[in-house]
Amino acid sequence: MDSLSKRSTDDTTPQARNVQYELYRQMSPAEKLRLVFEAYQMGRQLAIAGIKMRNPHAGDEEVWHLWARKQLGTELYDMAYGAMSCE
């Protein structure tokens, strides 16, 4: 891998990464878990916002079903909720 492509995929300096790792080491397991849940919630909110943009007339329940189908995949979604037509 040349230095240009390495820079484009790794934009954090080793010093900054060491500081970040040290901060993580100092966190309690509960604090780390809170960060994971917050990141998940942010991703979920972004995904739902995208679904709403692509389906502006969809109600909240339909948006949720579209999100669930995307997260689970069609096969698991259909097993869990039945073959609902929401697309």
Secondary structure by P-SEA (a helix, b strand, c coil): ccaaaaaaaccccaaaaaaaaaaaaaccaaaaaaaaaaaaaaaaaaaaaaaaaacccccaaaaaaaaaaaaacaaaaaaaccccccc
